[in-house]
Each structure stands twice: as structure tokens, then as C-alpha cells.
Amino acid sequence: MNIGAFIIGDEILSGKREDRHFAQLRSILSARGLSLSWLTILGDDRRRCVDALRASFASPDLIFSFGGIGATPDDHTRQAAAEALGRPLVLHPEAHRLIAERSAAMGQPLTDGRLKMGEFPDGAEIIPNPVNQIPGFRVGHHHFVPGFPSMAWPMVEWVLDQHYGHLFRSHAEEDHAIRVQGLYEAMVTPLLEELTQANPEMAIYSLPAAPLPGQVLAERLLELGIKAPADVSAERFEAAVARLREGVVALGGIVRSEERVRR
């Protein structure tokens, strides 16, 4: 199951707010041996949100959506999700109760505007909010949480721990990087293509560094590596790494360092 995320809000695209969800979501997933496959940032354009959600609802992906579930005119996520699903927005009874309790505790009237925050696509389930009790919602493998990090992050953790524990692993992937001196990227491309063809379940990558003024080839460093998901056997991974190392040396490259990381 691939895991994706939507981050919604004009304030991200305009630079008024800096996104913090991407890094934290990666950390939350990594702690459970999972990894993020894709991320999309959307503004507060309802039609664009509807189109993006309609496509994602048609996929089997596990998805988190951050932001836009409030009741102000610029919040469109609840409405966009309902339209993408072809379902009406309805006031969820448990959300009604929670919002009423929150309003009473704050000494505020229970207005229609506040209750709109509990209107979700028909058939949705709630995601508890440990900060102010105003819930998010989930439909299938889609999970909608507020844009506020203090609320969103524990809600994401709750979703994963309550519903997706069967996916947890000791790690999501293993990454072996080799830093090589004295080779152009074009020189190693055939080797990387060979490895990619032989190991389609692994990600073979090259990270060249831009040369400094006056720097000669023998001084340049090129990072080459292999990333393998957790279900790849240690033997296959080691064989691929060994072939990469041997190929680099055969091309005249000098291995300066190697690093292996589990995420």
C-alpha cells in the first residue's frame, strides 16, 4: 500500500506559512517502518481539490490530508471530499456531541457555523482530536485532519496505530550510498541501467555534485546508491551493492566512503 499526502491551503503556496507536515509525516511513518510515496500541495481552489480527491479515491493508496476542514469560507476540504465521492455532507452525530461539549466548556453558543465543522461526507467516521475535541474524519483509506500541527500530528499517529498496525515493520527501506571520486555521471549510467534492470524492486540512484570553478574530474565526488524495501532479502541487496562497487572500480572510480542507513 502506497502512502500519500495532501497539504491544502493558499497560505502554503503564497509563503505566508511554511509547511511543517511533510517532515513530520515522514518521521511518524519512519518510526513505524513505513515511508511516504507522494505528496501534493493544493491551494484553496475547490475544483482543483475535487479533481485531486476524485483521482485519489479511485486509488488503493493510504492518504492523509492536512488542512481546510474548518468552517470559514476559505475551507473547502469537507465539501470537496463529499463532491469527489458523490455523497452529501451530513452532520455526524458524534461530531455534533463533541462540538456541543466543547462549546459549553468554552462558554460559547452552539451556532450553526460551529456545527458545520462536524459536517462530513455521508458514511464518514470521525478521527478524535486530543487538543480541542473538534474531530477530523476518515472515509476508506483517506484521512482528513486540521492544518494545525499540534492537532494534526497526534491524529495521524492515532489513525496509524488504531487502523494500520498490520503494516508496521522494523524499517521501511535500507539505503547504501557509495561516494566515488573521478567519474562523470554519464560514465556510470550504463552500470546503473544494468542494476535497475536486474533489480526492479530496488531504487538505483545517482546524486552528482555541481563542480566548483576550476575543479578537475579527479576531485569531484559522485554519490551512487541503492535503496531496497524491507521485503528484499539481505542476499539480493548485498549482491546489488557488491555489483555497484565492482562496477565503479572497473570504470576507474575511487571509492572514498560508504554509508548504510535504515529508515
VOPAGU-2260 file (C-alpha; in pm, 1 decimal, decimal comma):
REM VOPAGU-2260
SITE   aa  ch    i         X         Y         Z
SITE  MET   A    0       0,0       0,0       0,0
SITE  ASN   A    1     145,7     334,1    -107,3
SITE  ILE   A    2     109,3     625,3     133,8
SITE  GLY   A    3      36,7     975,1       4,9
SITE  ALA   A    4     -47,4    1316,1     145,6
SITE  PHE   A    5    -228,8    1633,7      50,4
SITE  ILE   A    6    -132,6    1962,2     212,9
SITE  ILE   A    7    -406,7    2215,5     149,3
SITE  GLY   A    8    -400,8    2593,0     182,0
SITE  ASP   A    9    -321,3    2907,9     -13,8
SITE  GLU   A   10    -104,1    3017,6     277,7
SITE  ILE   A   11     148,2    2744,2     191,6
SITE  LEU   A   12     164,7    2834,2    -176,4
SITE  SER   A   13     191,4    3208,0    -104,1
SITE  GLY   A   14     465,9    3160,0     154,5
SITE  LYS   A   15     265,3    3312,4     441,3
SITE  ARG   A   16     307,3    2982,5     624,2
SITE  GLU   A   17     590,2    2733,3     594,9
SITE  ASP   A   18     484,9    2370,5     564,5
SITE  ARG   A   19     586,6    2150,5     855,4
SITE  HIS   A   20     373,6    1846,1     781,4
SITE  PHE   A   21     599,9    1684,9     521,3
SITE  ALA   A   22     899,0    1634,6     751,1
SITE  GLN   A   23     686,4    1530,1    1048,2
SITE  LEU   A   24     477,5    1284,8     848,6
SITE  ARG   A   25     794,2    1121,6     717,5
SITE  SER   A   26     918,1    1091,6    1077,6
SITE  ILE   A   27     588,5     946,3    1203,4
SITE  LEU   A   28     584,5     691,0     923,2
SITE  SER   A   29     952,4     602,5     959,4
SITE  ALA   A   30     903,6     524,5    1329,4
SITE  ARG   A   31     659,3     255,1    1217,0
SITE  GLY   A   32     869,2     119,0     931,2
SITE  LEU   A   33     662,3     297,7     667,3
SITE  SER   A   34     751,3     553,3     401,8
SITE  LEU   A   35     580,1     830,7     208,5
SITE  SER   A   36     529,6     761,9    -163,9
SITE  TRP   A   37     397,8    1100,2    -278,9
SITE  LEU   A   38     288,4    1443,9    -160,7
SITE  THR   A   39      77,1    1713,0    -329,8
SITE  ILE   A   40      30,3    2073,0    -217,3
SITE  LEU   A   41    -305,2    2222,9    -315,2
SITE  GLY   A   42    -437,2    2574,7    -274,5
SITE  ASP   A   43    -786,5    2666,6    -159,1
SITE  ASP   A   44    -938,6    2607,5    -500,1
SITE  ARG   A   45   -1236,0    2375,8    -454,7
SITE  ARG   A   46   -1243,3    2246,9    -812,1
SITE  ARG   A   47    -875,9    2153,1    -803,0
SITE  CYS   A   48    -928,1    1982,1    -466,5
SITE  VAL   A   49   -1228,7    1789,8    -600,4
SITE  ASP   A   50   -1032,2    1669,6    -902,0
SITE  ALA   A   51    -733,6    1563,1    -690,5
SITE  LEU   A   52    -951,3    1381,6    -436,9
SITE  ARG   A   53   -1162,5    1211,2    -701,7
SITE  ALA   A   54    -845,5    1064,1    -850,5
SITE  SER   A   55    -707,8     958,8    -513,5
SITE  PHE   A   56   -1035,5     798,9    -400,9
SITE  ALA   A   57   -1009,2     579,7    -709,6
SITE  SER   A   58    -667,2     455,1    -594,9
SITE  PRO   A   59    -587,0     198,4    -321,9
SITE  ASP   A   60    -345,1     439,4    -150,4
SITE  LEU   A   61    -346,8     527,5     219,4
SITE  ILE   A   62    -380,1     906,7     224,6
SITE  PHE   A   63    -357,7    1187,0     479,9
SITE  SER   A   64    -498,0    1531,2     402,5
SITE  PHE   A   65    -391,2    1830,2     611,6
SITE  GLY   A   66    -598,0    2149,5     633,3
SITE  GLY   A   67    -915,6    2306,6     506,3
SITE  ILE   A   68   -1166,1    2123,3     729,0
SITE  GLY   A   69   -1280,0    2429,4     926,0
SITE  ALA   A   70   -1598,3    2629,7     868,5
SITE  THR   A   71   -1466,0    2957,2     724,0
SITE  PRO   A   72   -1535,5    3048,0     358,4
SITE  ASP   A   73   -1182,8    2953,8     250,2
SITE  ASP   A   74   -1213,7    2599,4     389,7
SITE  HIS   A   75   -1322,9    2362,0     114,3
SITE  THR   A   76   -1184,9    2019,6     201,4
SITE  ARG   A   77   -1501,9    1872,2     354,5
SITE  GLN   A   78   -1712,5    1991,6      63,1
SITE  ALA   A   79   -1454,2    1880,3    -193,9
SITE  ALA   A   80   -1434,7    1532,7     -41,4
SITE  ALA   A   81   -1813,2    1497,7     -47,0
SITE  GLU   A   82   -1834,1    1609,4    -409,4
SITE  ALA   A   83   -1548,3    1379,4    -512,7
SITE  LEU   A   84   -1732,4    1087,5    -351,8
SITE  GLY   A   85   -2073,5    1186,2    -485,4
SITE  ARG   A   86   -2215,8    1194,0    -132,6
SITE  PRO   A   87   -2398,2    1464,6      66,5
SITE  LEU   A   88   -2247,5    1643,9     362,3
SITE  VAL   A   89   -2424,5    1539,8     682,1
SITE  LEU   A   90   -2378,9    1637,5    1044,7
SITE  HIS   A   91   -2208,6    1344,3    1213,2
SITE  PRO   A   92   -2388,9    1270,6    1543,0
SITE  GLU   A   93   -2069,7    1208,6    1740,8
SITE  ALA   A   94   -1911,7    1524,2    1598,2
SITE  HIS   A   95   -2229,1    1711,6    1698,5
SITE  ARG   A   96   -2191,5    1589,7    2055,0
SITE  LEU   A   97   -1821,8    1674,0    2074,0
SITE  ILE   A   98   -1868,3    2023,0    1930,2
SITE  ALA   A   99   -2158,3    2087,9    2168,5
SITE  GLU   A  100   -1947,8    1978,7    2465,9
SITE  ARG   A  101   -1657,7    2194,5    2351,8
SITE  SER   A  102   -1882,1    2497,5    2306,8
SITE  ALA   A  103   -2029,7    2450,9    2654,2
SITE  ALA   A  104   -1687,3    2413,1    2811,2
SITE  MET   A  105   -1572,4    2735,2    2643,5
SITE  GLY   A  106   -1890,0    2919,9    2739,5
SITE  GLN   A  107   -1973,0    2977,3    2371,7
SITE  PRO   A  108   -2308,3    2937,1    2195,3
SITE  LEU   A  109   -2359,0    2631,3    1978,6
SITE  THR   A  110   -2408,6    2803,3    1643,6
SITE  ASP   A  111   -2480,6    2661,3    1301,0
SITE  GLY   A  112   -2137,7    2787,0    1197,3
SITE  ARG   A  113   -1965,9    2579,7    1464,0
SITE  LEU   A  114   -2170,9    2273,0    1377,8
SITE  LYS   A  115   -2054,3    2294,6    1016,5
SITE  MET   A  116   -1719,6    2167,2    1139,9
SITE  GLY   A  117   -1896,9    1837,7    1209,0
SITE  GLU   A  118   -2046,2    1803,1     861,4
SITE  PHE   A  119   -1866,2    1524,5     677,6
SITE  PRO   A  120   -1939,5    1312,9     369,5
SITE  ASP   A  121   -2218,6    1067,3     445,2
SITE  GLY   A  122   -2073,9     746,9     590,2
SITE  ALA   A  123   -1754,2     905,8     724,1
SITE  GLU   A  124   -1604,8     806,6    1058,2
SITE  ILE   A  125   -1451,8    1059,5    1297,5
SITE  ILE   A  126   -1086,5    1098,1    1393,9
SITE  PRO   A  127   -1056,1    1218,2    1755,3
SITE  ASN   A  128    -877,8    1546,3    1817,3
SITE  PRO   A  129    -689,1    1542,9    2150,7
SITE  VAL   A  130    -639,6    1921,2    2157,2
SITE  ASN   A  131    -984,4    2082,5    2123,7
SITE  GLN   A  132   -1207,1    1778,0    2060,9
SITE  ILE   A  133   -1323,1    1907,1    1718,2
SITE  PRO   A  134   -1280,5    1588,6    1515,2
SITE  GLY   A  135   -1138,7    1513,5    1175,6
SITE  PHE   A  136   -1287,0    1242,0     957,5
SITE  ARG   A  137   -1196,0     936,8     755,8
SITE  VAL   A  138   -1352,0     769,3     452,6
SITE  GLY   A  139   -1198,9     440,2     348,2
SITE  HIS   A  140    -822,5     488,4     344,8
SITE  HIS   A  141    -849,9     869,6     328,2
SITE  HIS   A  142    -795,5    1063,0     649,7
SITE  PHE   A  143    -866,7    1434,4     690,7
SITE  VAL   A  144    -710,0    1632,0     976,2
SITE  PRO   A  145    -670,4    2002,2    1060,2
SITE  GLY   A  146    -382,5    2211,3     934,9
SITE  PHE   A  147    -266,4    2290,9    1289,7
SITE  PRO   A  148      37,0    2070,1    1360,4
SITE  SER   A  149     -41,8    2032,7    1732,8
SITE  MET   A  150    -372,6    1869,2    1636,8
SITE  ALA   A  151    -284,8    1700,6    1309,1
SITE  TRP   A  152      20,3    1501,0    1413,3
SITE  PRO   A  153    -129,7    1310,1    1709,4
SITE  MET   A  154    -439,2    1246,8    1495,2
SITE  VAL   A  155    -223,7    1090,6    1224,1
SITE  GLU   A  156     -49,4     874,4    1482,8
SITE  TRP   A  157    -386,0     763,6    1621,3
SITE  VAL   A  158    -504,5     662,8    1274,3
SITE  LEU   A  159    -192,5     459,1    1207,1
SITE  ASP   A  160    -185,7     289,8    1546,3
SITE  GLN   A  161    -558,6     213,3    1550,0
SITE  HIS   A  162    -609,0     101,8    1192,1
SITE  TYR   A  163    -280,1      15,0    1023,1
SITE  GLY   A  164     -68,2    -167,3    1277,9
SITE  HIS   A  165     -63,9    -469,8    1049,2
SITE  LEU   A  166     151,3    -269,4     806,2
SITE  PHE   A  167     420,8    -176,8    1059,2
SITE  ARG   A  168     772,8    -310,3    1004,4
SITE  SER   A  169    1110,2    -273,4    1170,4
SITE  HIS   A  170    1214,3     -41,5     886,6
SITE  ALA   A  171    1078,1      78,5     555,2
SITE  GLU   A  172    1392,3      64,8     344,4
SITE  GLU   A  173    1768,4      19,1     351,9
SITE  ASP   A  174    1987,7     268,8     168,2
SITE  HIS   A  175    2351,8     201,2      77,5
SITE  ALA   A  176    2540,4     501,2     -64,0
SITE  ILE   A  177    2886,8     492,2    -222,2
SITE  ARG   A  178    3075,5     819,8    -270,8
SITE  VAL   A  179    3304,1     797,0    -570,0
SITE  GLN   A  180    3578,6    1023,8    -696,7
SITE  GLY   A  181    3694,0    1060,9   -1057,0
SITE  LEU   A  182    3382,4     966,7   -1256,2
SITE  TYR   A  183    3125,7    1159,9   -1457,7
SITE  GLU   A  184    2762,8    1062,7   -1414,2
SITE  ALA   A  185    2744,8     971,2   -1783,2
SITE  MET   A  186    3027,0     721,8   -1731,5
SITE  VAL   A  187    2827,6     519,7   -1476,6
SITE  THR   A  188    2486,7     541,9   -1648,1
SITE  PRO   A  189    2520,0     201,6   -1824,5
SITE  LEU   A  190    2610,4      40,7   -1491,5
SITE  LEU   A  191    2308,3     198,9   -1320,1
SITE  GLU   A  192    2082,3      85,0   -1603,9
SITE  GLU   A  193    2215,1    -269,1   -1570,1
SITE  LEU   A  194    2145,4    -268,4   -1196,0
SITE  THR   A  195    1796,9    -123,4   -1245,7
SITE  GLN   A  196    1707,0    -391,7   -1497,8
SITE  ALA   A  197    1841,3    -669,5   -1276,0
SITE  ASN   A  198    1679,7    -535,1    -959,1
SITE  PRO   A  199    1342,4    -378,8   -1047,8
SITE  GLU   A  200    1226,5    -390,3    -685,7
SITE  MET   A  201    1513,5    -162,4    -578,3
SITE  ALA   A  202    1575,3     207,0    -646,7
SITE  ILE   A  203    1913,5     277,7    -805,9
SITE  TYR   A  204    2017,1     642,9    -786,7
SITE  SER   A  205    2290,1     893,7    -867,9
SITE  LEU   A  206    2342,8    1227,1    -694,3
SITE  PRO   A  207    2603,9    1434,0    -876,9
SITE  ALA   A  208    2750,6    1746,6    -722,8
SITE  ALA   A  209    2792,5    2057,2    -933,2
SITE  PRO   A  210    3166,3    2110,8    -997,3
SITE  LEU   A  211    3334,7    2405,0    -834,7
SITE  PRO   A  212    3512,8    2658,5   -1056,1
SITE  GLY   A  213    3845,4    2512,5   -1167,6
SITE  GLN   A  214    3770,8    2172,2   -1016,3
SITE  VAL   A  215    3908,2    1880,2   -1218,5
SITE  LEU   A  216    3740,4    1545,1   -1266,7
SITE  ALA   A  217    3970,0    1364,3   -1025,9
SITE  GLU   A  218    3849,2    1592,4    -743,2
SITE  ARG   A  219    3474,6    1556,8    -796,8
SITE  LEU   A  220    3254,4    1337,4    -581,4
SITE  LEU   A  221    2958,0    1143,5    -715,9
SITE  GLU   A  222    2717,2     968,8    -479,8
SITE  LEU   A  223    2573,6     644,2    -611,8
SITE  GLY   A  224    2336,9     426,0    -418,8
SITE  ILE   A  225    2075,3     157,4    -387,5
SITE  LYS   A  226    1755,5     169,4    -183,5
SITE  ALA   A  227    1577,6    -157,9    -110,1
SITE  PRO   A  228    1239,2    -200,7      58,7
SITE  ALA   A  229    1228,2    -410,2     374,0
SITE  ASP   A  230    1095,3    -718,5     196,9
SITE  VAL   A  231    1405,1    -752,9     -25,0
SITE  SER   A  232    1631,9   -1029,1     103,0
SITE  ALA   A  233    1967,9    -938,0     251,5
SITE  GLU   A  234    2140,9   -1160,0      -4,4
SITE  ARG   A  235    1989,5    -978,2    -303,4
SITE  PHE   A  236    2066,9    -639,9    -152,9
SITE  GLU   A  237    2428,5    -730,4     -76,2
SITE  ALA   A  238    2474,7    -870,4    -426,5
SITE  ALA   A  239    2345,4    -549,6    -582,9
SITE  VAL   A  240    2568,9    -332,7    -364,3
SITE  ALA   A  241    2870,4    -550,5    -448,9
SITE  ARG   A  242    2798,4    -520,3    -822,1
SITE  LEU   A  243    2773,2    -141,7    -791,7
SITE  ARG   A  244    3103,6    -122,6    -605,7
SITE  GLU   A  245    3280,9    -354,0    -851,2
SITE  GLY   A  246    3144,9    -166,3   -1149,9
SITE  VAL   A  247    3260,8     167,8   -1014,0
SITE  VAL   A  248    3614,7      40,1    -956,0
SITE  ALA   A  249    3623,6    -120,1   -1303,1
SITE  LEU   A  250    3541,9     220,3   -1453,7
SITE  GLY   A  251    3840,8     375,9   -1275,1
SITE  GLY   A  252    3647,7     539,4    -992,3
SITE  ILE   A  253    3793,1     572,6    -644,3
SITE  VAL   A  254    3558,7     479,6    -357,6
SITE  ARG   A  255    3604,7     746,0     -89,8
SITE  SER   A  256    3333,9     641,1     156,9
SITE  GLU   A  257    3027,7     423,7     200,8
SITE  GLU   A  258    2724,9     463,6     424,2
SITE  ARG   A  259    2426,8     242,3     500,3
SITE  VAL   A  260    2110,9     374,8     661,6
SITE  ARG   A  261    1789,4     204,9     766,3
SITE  ARG   A  262    1476,2     419,7     763,2
